[in-house]
């Protein structure tokens, strides 16, 4: 995700956390791998979370720093968040606490208003759509 201020004022991103909305048994259907292929060379801050934990927490990837960060209209920040689960079907979102001058709030991050949903693919038929292909095909391992 890319976070950017709307004006010249600096916005401090004080904290980001995972909010679990629902956790249930794994799904009994096929799995689809999204994001197969290579990405661009965009500097980004990386975080990971274990959605199977009783209280999932974001952890910076090795060598990355934790919050706070700052953004403005001319100084955006890109974050990659990788959420993993091996045992549950989890519906979740991110919450970012921010402040700018005497204003502050919490931004809820979803997929256009719909919470994210992550489930394990272990022991499930798994499909992918690699760049250049024209259809879903079986996952290519290795």
C-alpha positions, 0 to 999 in steps of 0.5 A: 500500500502507498500512504501519502498526505493530502497537503504540505503538512507532514503526517506522522504514522505512529503505529500500524496494527492488524485487526482480526475481524473473524477467524475460523477453520480452513476453507475446503476449496482450491487456493489461488496464488496472487502476485505471481511474477516480478515487481518493480524497483520501488523502495518499500518498508516490509512487514509480516504477520502471523494470523494464527497468533492469538493477537497477530502483530506486525513485525518489520522484515529483517533490516527494516525499522518499525514505526513511526514514519512520516508522509506528506503530499510530496513524500509518500511511503510504500508498505508491503504487508505479508500475512500468513496463516497455516491453520485458519481462514482469517478476515482482517484489516490494518489500522494506522494511527496518525497525527498531524499538528493537533489533528489525529485519527486512525485509518482503517485499511481494507480492499476498497471497503472489504476486509482482507481474507487469508486462508492456508493453501496447504493440502489444497489444489493450488492455481496461479496465473503467471505473467504472459499466460492466458488462464489459471494453471496448476502452481509451478513449484521450484 
